[in-house]
Amino acid sequence: MGLLTLLPSLSSGQTATVTGIVLDSLNQPIPQVNIRSASGGTTTDDNGFYLLQIKADVENTLVFSHISYQDIIIDGLLLNTNETFEFNLVMKEGPIQVSGVEVTATGIKKFQGITTLAPELVRKIPGANPGVETILKLLPGVSASNELSTQYNVRGGNFDENLVYVNGIEVYRPFLIRSAQQEGFSFVNSNMIQKLEFSAGGFQARYGDKLSSVLDITYKKPVSWGLQAEASLLGGSLTWESRSENKALSALVGLRYRDNGLFVNRQQTQSNYNPSFFDIQSYLSYSLSPTWQLSFLGTFSRNNYRNEPQNRQTNFGTLTDPRALVIFYEGQENNQFNTSFGALQAKVTPDENTEMSFTASLYHTLEEEFSDVIASYELASINTDLGSEDLGEVISSRGAGAQLTRARNQLDALIFRISHRGITRKDNSEIRWGLNYAREDFRDVLRESEFIDSLGFSIRPNEPPVPNDQPETPFEGELLPFDAVRAQNTSATDRLTGFLQWSDRREWKNSEVYYNLGFRTHYWNLTTPGAPPSNEFLFSPRGQFSIKPDWASDVLFNLAVGLYQQPPFYREFRQLDGQLNPEVRAQRAWHFVFSNQYSFSLWDRPFTLNSEAYYKNLSRVNAYTVEDVRIRYRADNDATAYAYGFDFRLNGTFVPGTESWLSVGYLKTEENIQSRGFISRPTDQRLKFGLLFQDYVPSIPNLRLYLNLVYNTGVPGGSPNNEDPYNFQSRLRDYRRADLGISYIFVDADNRADPDQWLHAFKELYCGFELFNMFNNQNSITNTWVRDVETQSQFAVPNFLTPRVLNIKVGMRF
């Protein structure tokens, strides 16, 4: 199986799907409209609905015809394999021709700086935590160095700076999670996705008030009955979809279960690990009439995380001074995260050019973090004699100590939102608007402490200093934790936001010009017991300008400029000691993004090269530290920062019938805290390389290969116990990871079994294996800081991530 096999084979059998609704000028569905292409045809049903399979990776022409209406022709429709393209149209009197609707290997060609990804890729590409985030981490500008986490950084931003929407509704993740192995699932169920769009910066005003990125997910509306099941050594999923006979009611339900024990039990820390991650999601849609539609999106998830660590040995240091950290544990962690979410949405289409929606949503999370863990550690030298049977074993101790960590944290959060959105079109112009009100109530109890003992002496916190002239005078001071957080917070935030944007498309000197101008407003008011209300009004203008010159080459240039302001969410008010600072204000970032998209043909197949240069100027920055996936803010807006870089992505059908891409990125981001000078931010990733590749054996086309490779240069390793970051600027080792998946496809859309075979009952059936971290690289995400009594120094001991792991999986669809 060659990774660069470019032999033409069975690509002619690869298909894509076009679906939608055909209406008349009164917005009524038109039945019995004939839709035909070179590969086949279909007709609309009584509700104007149609579904047509066409050839993928080649240009198609669709013709819509009806005896009472004029024909509509779509030229140059180019879709990826297994891609679904929704095209709704209105048939009027008079000849109409819609031409040049082009969908390349990147999806629908857009001018808004949005990347469209095929949902099928999300479901196929292997990953330790499979789903949308696995694909995003392969895009330029997006970085993540923890395979068990669904969190990602975009162009120097942190996890909290990313917007995530599902069906136009903003969604959230649990707040108390501190390690990736506690996360479980992404909110997004990849088996339910119809459309996936992503922007790494410079996005339009219609998206929300965050500093870095936006991920816009649309769940699909089923067109028929179906059942999909997947199972592996990591868990399983079940997705059911159905549609009523009159096509008015559709239902989509997904269940998922996951157990990370396969990964955690292979890490250096040996433990009794008992996780249980479960969620259920449903998306229901009902058409009251051709102009009115109701939908409901509901989710419930439960993460039970129980961990009883036992022991750990980590070898580190240099060839001349090798060392080992040996730890024996007592105690356990017992954490639980229960979240529920519900959203009711009504959409109305008063005419063919206008669409409005009204949404009410409620998000509730109950989170508990209870732990008592005693770690007795030894800092030791190791045997380096290559001829010894005890190579790598501990031979002498250089220091000993103990650490007691205790947590009793509880959080109860309730977020209520109501919103209205609208869009109206006339000719090539488009106006969008929106208004949103949100109420955020938080009840938070923090009780954390850390005691450090070194050779029988308890290490006191650095401040306040206490006189100590032992052994002459016995020390009788109070026994204090080295680090402690004690707080009980209650807060309520009211937010009123709105946006207005105008888009237009024109011809200028035979070139196609597109521009978008808009602004967002945001007013928020925070109330906390014992403090006066805190509020702020924000105004954020944004604009995009694109031009597609009248050149022989298919080239598009885009410029995006905008002010992005992120009002503080609950955790951004919370200081390192757990107390709330109501004086925190919104962080600001000016985005300047220049991009180029060049589409071309190679080997008679479509390819696209996307290039972007960006610069972000940040002010009123809320500096933070990162501990695995837990962010702790300084909550003082006392820093400035910048980020700039370059991103490149080449994607296309390297192998006929498949989509692959190569991405390269460079990033530099620094911050200046309290005017002390610029230092690297915790997300200063620098170089990024990502590869997503699909292949198959030409002689056995049902044997498929899926490969993703990631290389990131190391980020700053942080400072111990939130000490001065200016004194700790060492970096973690580079992150290198390769995940491989090989599957055999028994049945799929292009290879159905004969009616007399038992496989005929399946629409799809496959089985295979996944090899995670196939080269067994030792990656790390954080450091454990250990004190050496002998030298009074602190050593950064890397916390290694998961090693090579084999997973078996099977999937089927009926």
N, C-alpha and C positions, 0 to 999 in steps of 0.2 A: 504494500500500500504506500505509494509515493506521496509525500506531502505536497509535491508540486505537480501532480498528475494533471496534465492539461489536454488529455486525449478526449476528442468528442465521443460521446457515447449515447446514453439514453436520455439526453436532455430534452428530446422532443416529447418525452412522456411527462415532463414536469408541468404542473398546472398552477394557476392562481384563480382567485374567485372575485367576481364583481357582483355586488348586491346593492339593493336600494329600493326606492318607491317611485313610481311614476304618477304624477298628478296633472290635472288640467288647470286652466287659468282660474277656476273657482276653488282651487285647492282640494278638489275631490279626486279620489283614486281612479285610475283608468284601468279596467281589466282588459285582458286579451291583447295587450301590446306585444308585438313580435320583436324579440331582441335576438340578433344573430351576429355571429362572428365566423371567421374562417374555419374554426374547429367545432362549431355547433350552434345551437340556438335554444331559446326557451320563450315562454310567454308570462306576462304578469297574471297574478291571481285576482280574485274579486276585490282585494284590498290594495291593488296596484303594486304588490311586492313581487320582486324577481330575484333569482339567484342563478348565476351563470359561471361555469368554469371555462377559462380560456388558457391558451398556452402561455407559459412563463418565459421570461428572458428574451422574448421577441416582441416586436411591435404588433399590436392588434388594432383592428378597426371594428367598432361596434355600430350597428345600425338599429335604431328604434323606429318602428313603423306601426301605423294603425290606419284603418280605412278612413277614419274621421279626422285624422290629424296629419300634419306634415312630418316628414321624416326628420329625425335627429341623428347626426353622425358624429362619432367620436373617433378621431384619428390619433395614431401614435401612442396607444395605451400600452405602456411597458411596465410589467409587474414582476416582482421576484417570485421565486418558487414558494408556494403555500401562502403567499400574501393575500389578504382580503382587502379589497378597495370598495368603499361605500360611495356610490354615486346616485344621488337623488336628482330628478329633473322634472321640469314642467313642460308639457307639450302645448303649443299655441298654434294659432293660425298663421300662415305665412311660412316661407322656407327658413329653416333654422339649421345652422351647422355649427357644432361645437368642435373645434379642432385643436390639436396640439396639447391635449391634456396628457402630460408626460409624467410617468412614475418611474424613477430610476432605481438603481440598487440601494439608494438611501431612503427610499420611500417617496411620498408625495413631495415634489419639488416646491419648496416654500421660500419666501423672501424674509421671513421673520427671524432668521437665525435659529430655527428649530431643527433638531435632528429627529427623524422618524425612524423607528426600529421595528422590524417585523416581529410580532409576538411569538411566532414559531421559533425564532432564535432563542428567545428567553427560556422556552420550555426545553430546548435540546442541549444547550451549552452546559457542560459539567461545571460544578462548583461545590465547595464544601457547604455553602449555604445557598442553594440554587434559587434563582429567581431574577427579578429585574436588576437588582444591585450587582449581580455577577456580570451582567452585560455592561452596565454603566462603568464599572471599574476598568473595562477594556477601552473606554473612550479617552481621547486625549483631554487633558485638563482635569480629569477625575482620578483621584487616588484613594487607596485604602490599603492598609497593611495588616489587616486582620481578617483571615478567611472565614471565621465564625461569625463575624459581625455583618449586619446589613447597612451599617453606616458608612458614609463616604465623604471625602473632602473635595471641594471643587475650587480650583484656582486660588488656593490659599485660605479658603474659608473653613469653618468647622462644621460639625454635624448639624448644629442648630441653625445654620444659615441656609438650609435647603428647603424649598417648598415642595410638598408632595400633594397632588390632587388626584382623587378618584371620582370620575364623573362630575368634575367641576367643584368637588367638595374637599376642602383641606382636611387632611388626616394627620394623626399624631402618633408618636411612639411612647412607650413607658418612660418615666422620668428618673426612677431610682436605679436603673440598671447600670452597673459599674464594670462588668466584664462581659466580653463577647459571648462566652459560653452560657450566659444567662438569657440571651436574647430570644432564642427560638426562631420565630418566623419574622419575615418582613410583613408589613401590613398588607401588601399587594399579593393577591393570589394569582400567580402567573398563568394558571390554567383558565382563568376567567377573562383574560385581557383580549380586547379587540384592537386597540390602538395604543401606541406608546410614543410619546413625544418628550424631548428633553432639550433644555437650553442651559449652557454653562455660563451665561452672562449676557447682558445687553438685551434682556427680554422685555416684552411690551408692558404697557401700563395695566393691561387687564389682569396680569398676574400680580401676586401679592407683594407684601413688604418684607422681603428677606434680601440678604446681601449677595448671595452667591448663585443659586441655580433654581430651576423649576423642573419638576417631573410631573407630567400631565398624563394620567392613565384613564382610559375609557374601557369600562367593562362591556362585554358583548351582549347583544340581544339575540337569544337563540332563534334559529329559523326552523328547527325541527327537534324531535326527541333525540337525546343522546346521553351516553354514560361513558365516563372516562375514569380509569383507575390506574394508579401507579403504586408500586411497592418496592422498597429497598431495605438494606440493613440500617438505614437512618430513619425509616418511618414510611409513611404512605399518605396518599391523598385520594379523594373520590370527588368527582365533579359530575353533577347531573344538570341537564338542561332540557327544557320542554317548551312547546308553544301550542296554544289552543288551536282547534280546527279553524276558527274564524280569524286567526292571527292577531287577535286583540290582546291576549294575555300571554306573557312569556315569563319564564322562571329560570333562574340560574343559581345553583347552590353548590358550594364547595366546602369540603371538610379536609383538614390536614392534621397529621400527627407526626411528631418528630422526637427523636432521641439522639442527643449529641454524644452519647457514651462511646461510640465507635472512635470519635476523635479524642475526647478528654482522657480516655483510658490509655491512649498512646502517648500522652504528654509526659514530661519528666516528673511531674508531681503525681505520685500514685495516690489514688483516692477511691473511696466507695462513693460512686456517683449515681444519683437517682433523679434524673430530670424527667419532666413530662410536659411537653408543649403541645397544646391542642387549640384549634380555632375552627369556627364555622362562619361562613359568609353567605349572604343571599342577596340577589339583585332581582327584584320583581318589577315588571313594567306592564302597564295596562293602558290601552288606547280607548279613551272615552268616545272619541270621534277622530276624523282625520286631522283636526286642528288642536285637540286636547289630549295630553298624555300624562299619566301619573306613574311615578316610579318610587321604589323604596330600596334603599341600600342599608343592610344591617350586618353587624359583625359582633362576635363574642370570642375572646381568646383567654386562655388560662395558661400561665407559665408557672409551674411548680419546680423550683430548683433546690435540690437537697444535695449537699456535698460534704463528705467527711474526709478531708485530706489526711494522708498517712505519712509519707516521706518524699524527699526530693534530693537529688544530687545534680548540681550543675557545674560542669567544668568550664573555666574561663581563664582569662589572662593571656600571656604571651608564651612563645616557645622557650624563652629564657626564664620566665617566672610564671609557670602554670599554677593555677589555684583551683580550688573546689569549694563550693558552698553545699554543705550537707545540712538538711533540715528534717526534724522529726516533729510531727504535728499531733495535737490533741484538740478535740472539739469538732464543731461542725457549723455549716451555713444552712440556713433554712429561709429561703426567699420565695415570695409568691407575688405574681403580678396578674391581676384580673382586670381586663378592659372590655368595655362594651360601647358600641357606636351604632346610632341609627339616624337615617336621613330620609326625609320625605320631600320629593321634588315634583313640581307640576310644570309642564311645558305647554305653551300655547303658541300656535302659529296663525295669527289673524289673517295673514296674506302670504303670498309666495316670497316676499322680500323681508319679512319681519318674523323674529322668533324671540320669545321671552320665557324666562324661567323664574320660579319662586321656590326657595328651598329653606327648610328648617332642619337643623341637625343637633344632636346631643351626644357628647362624648363623656364617658365616666370611667375613671380608673381608680382602683384600690390596690395599693402596693405596700408590701411589708418586706423589710430586710432585717432579719434576725440572725446574728452570728456571734459565736464565741470560739475563737481559735487561738491556741497557744502554739507558738513555733519556737522550738529549741534548735538553735543553729550553731554550726561550727564552721569557721573559716580555716581551711587546711591546705597544705601542700599535697601534691599528687605525685605518684611514681611515673617518671618519664623514661625509664629504662626499656628500650625497645625489645630487649631479649627477656624481659621479666614476664612471668605469668600474671603478675598483678599490675600490669600497665594500666594507668588511668585511675588506680585505686588510691584512697587516702593513705598517707604515710605519716603525717605529723600535723598536729593542730597548731594554728597560729592565733586563735582567738575563739571565744565561745560566748554565747549570749542567748537571750530569750526575748520573745515579743508576744504580747497579749493584745489582740485586737477584739473589740466588742462593738456591736452595732444593734441599736433598737430604733429603727427608722420606720415611720409610717407616713403614707401620703394618701390623701383623698382629694381628687380633682374632678370638677364638673365644668364642662365647657358647652355653652349653648350658643347657637348661631342662627340667625335668619338672614336671608339675602335675596336680592333680586338682580337678575342680569338680563340684558337685552341686546339685540343686534338687528340692524336694518341695513338693507343694501339697495343701491340705486346705480344702475350701470356698473361702472368699475369702482364706485366708492362704497365705503362701508363705515358705519358708526356703531361702536360698542359702548355700553355703559353698564354700571353696576353700583349697587349700594348694599352695605353689609353692617349688621350689628352683632356684636359678640359680648358675652358675659363669661368671665373666667373666675371661678371660685376655687381656692386652694386651701387645704388644711394640711399642715406639714409638721411632723414631730421628728426632730433630729437628736439622736443620742449616740454619738460615736466617741470612742477613746482608744488610744494606743499607748501601752506601757512598754518601755524598752529596758531590758536588764542586761548588763555586761559584767560578767564575772562576779555576780552577786550584788552589783550596785545598780540601783535604778537611775536612769538618766533623766534628769529634769528638763523641762522645756527651756529654750534659750532666754525667754523673758517671762516674768521680770527676774533680774539677777538677784541672787540671795547669797549673802556672805557665807563662806564655808572654809574653815581652817582645820578640817580634820587632818590627822587624828588628835591634834592637841585638844580640840574642843569637840565633844560629840555633837553631831548634827541632828537636830530634832525637828527639822522642817516637815511640812506636810508632804505626804507622798502624792505627787501629781502625775497625771498622764503626760507623756511627751507631746502628744498631739490630741486635742479634744475638740469636739463640736457639740454644743448643746443649744438647742433653739426650739421654740414652739411658735410657728408662724401661721397667721390667718390673713388672707388677702383676697380682694375682689377687684377685678379690672374690667371696666366697660370700654368697649372700642366701637367707634363708628368710622367706617371707611367707605370710600367711593372712588370710582375711576371713570374717565371719559376718554375715548380715543377715536381718532379719525384716520382711515386708511384710504388710499387712492392709488390707481394704476393708470399710467398714461403712456402715450407714444411720444418720444422726443428724438427727432432726427433719425428715425427708423430704429431707435433703441427703445426697449421696454423699461419704464421707470416706475418704481414703486416706492411710496413713502408712508410712514405711519407716525402720527404725532398724538401724544396723549399725556395725561397726568393722573396722579393718585393723590388723594387726601386721606389723612389718618388723624383722628383725635382719640386719645386714650386718657382714662382717669383711673388712678390707683387709690384704693382706700385700705388702710391697715389700722388696727386698733392702736390708740395712743399716739398717732401721728397725723398731721394734717394731710388732706388729699393732695396727690401729686398728679399733674396732668401736662399734656403737651399736644400741640397741633403741628402736623407735618404736611408739607407740599412737595411732591416729587414729580418733576417733568421728565419725560422720556421720549425718544424719537429714533426711528430707523429710516435709512435711505438706501435703496438698492437700485442698481442699474444692470440690465442685461444688454450689452452692446450688440449692434447688428454686425456681428463678426461671423466668419465661417465656423469658428470654434464656439462651442457651447460654454460660455463663461459668464459668471455672475459675480458682481462686486457688491458688498454690503458694508455699511457703516452704521454703528449703533452707539448712541450717547445717552446717558441718563443718570439721574440721581436716585440712588436706592437707599432707603432708610429703614432700619430694622428696630422698631420699638421694643423695649425689653419685655420678654416673656418672664414667667415666674422665676425660673432658675437664674436668669440674668440679674434679677434684683438681689439674689442671695449671695452674701459675701463668704469669704473663706471660713469664717467662724459660724456660719449658718444664719446669722441675723440678716434681715432685709434692709436694704438701703433704698428708700423710696425716691431718692434724688437721682437715681440712674436715669439717663436720657437715651434716646435712640442713637444707635451707631449709624454713621453715614459713609457712603461709598459712591464716588463718581466712577462710572464704567465708560471706558472707551474701547470699542471693539471694531476692528477692521477685518473683514473676512473675504475670501475668494473661493468660489466653487467652480471647478473645471470638470465638465463631463466629456468623456471621450470613449471611443470604441477601441478595444484591443482584442485580438483573436476573435473578432466578430461578436464580442460580448461587451456589455456596458460597464464602465468604470467611472468613478468620481474621485477627484482629489479635492479635499476641503482643507483650506489653510486659514488660520486665524492668528492675529496679533492683538494683544489686549493689555490694558493698563488700568489698575484700580487704585484710586487715591482715597484712603480711609481716614476719617477723623472721629473724635469722640469714641475711640475704640475701648471696648470693655475687655481688657486683657484676661487671659485664662491659662490654666494648666490642664493637661489631659492625662488621666490615669486609665489606661486601657481604652474604654469607651466612655468614661465618666469625665464630664467637663466641670471644672470648678472656676467660677469667675471671681475677679477682684472686685467687681461691682463699683467702679469709680470713674469710668469714662476718662481715665487719665493717661491715654496713649494715642499716638497716631501711627499709621501704618501705610504700606503700599504693597502692591503685587503687580508683577508684569510677567509676560511670557509669550510663548509661541506654541501653537498646536497644529498638527498635521494628521490627516487621516486619509488613507487610500483604501477604498473599498470597491468591491465588484465581484463578478463571478470568475474568480481565479480558476475554479473547476466548474465545468458546465453543470448547471442545475443547482448550484450552491452559492451562498454568499459568504465572503470572508473579508477581513480588513486588517490593516496594519496602522497603528497609531503611534505617534511620537510627540512628546511634549517637553517643554522647558518652562520652569517656574522659579521665580525668586520672590519671596515675601519676607519683609522685615517690619518690626515695630519699634517704636521709641516710647518707652514707659517713663513718665515723669521727666521728660527732657534729658534723660541720661545717655542718649545715643541709641542708634539702631542696632538691634540684634535679631537673629532669626526667630520667626514665629514658630510655634509648635508644628505648623503644617508646611514648613518650608521644604517641599519635596524635591525640588530641582529637576532631575531628569526622570522621564516616564517613558516606558516602552510597553506597548500592548499588542498582542496578536490574537485574533480570532480566526480559526481556520476550520473549514469543513472539507472532507474528501470522501472518496469511496473507491473500492477496487473495481476497475473497469470490467473485469471478467465476472465479478460478483457485485453488481450495483446495489444489492440490498445490504451489503456490509458497509456501514457508515462510520466515519471517524470525525470526532469533534475535539478540537484542541484549543485551549486558551493559555497564553503565556503572558506573564506580567513581570516587569522589572522596574523597581522604583529605587532611587537612591535614598539613603537613610535620612530620617527626620531627626531633629534634636531630641535627645533622650530625656529631657526634663530635669527637674531638680528634686532632691529628697525633702519630704515634708514641707513642700512649698517654700523652700528657702529661695534666696535671691537668684532669679534665673540668669542674671548677668555673670554669676560665678560658675554656671553649669551650662556650657554650650557644646558639649561633646555630642556626637551623633550616633544613632543606632546603626547597625550594619545594614547594608543594602538588602532590599526585599526582592527575592527571586522565587518565582513559583510557576509551575506548569501543571495543569490539570488535563487529563486525557479521558475521553469517553469513546467507547467502541460499542456499537449496537448492530444487531442483525434485525432487519425489518422483514417480518414474515408477511404482513399484510399492511397496505396503506392505500391512499386514494388512487395511486397509479398502478397498483398491483393487487387487485381484488381476486379472491379465490373463486373457483367454480362453484356453482350452486350445490353440487353433490359432495363438496368437501366440508369438513367440520370447521375449517377456517373461514368459511363464508359468513359465519355469524359475526365476525369481527370486521369493523371498518379499519382498524389499525391494531397491530400486535407486534411488539418488539421486546427483546431482552438483550442485556449486555452488561458491561462492567464499566466502572469509573475508577481511575487511578489518580488520587489527589496527591499533590506535591510529589510528582513522579520521580524527581531527582533528589528527593529527601533533603532539601535545603533547610538549614537551621535559621529560620527567620525569627525576629523578636519584635515586639511592639512596645514594651516598657522595660524599665530596669527595677530590680530590687536593690536598694542601697543598704550595704552592710558595713558596720564599723569594725575596724581593726584596732584592738586595744593596744597592740604593740606600737603602731605608728600613728595612732589617733587619726587615721585617714578613713574616708568613706569610699567604698568600691561599688561601681555600678555593675551588678550581676544581671545579665540579660534574662528576661523571661521568654523562653522560646515558645513558638507556636507549634501547630500540629505537624507531625512528621508524615512520612508516606503512609497512605491509608487506601485500602482496596474496598470498594463498595459494589455490590451486585444489585441490579435493578431490573424490573419488568414493568411494562405498561401495555394497556389495552384500551380500545375505544369501540363502543357499540353504536 
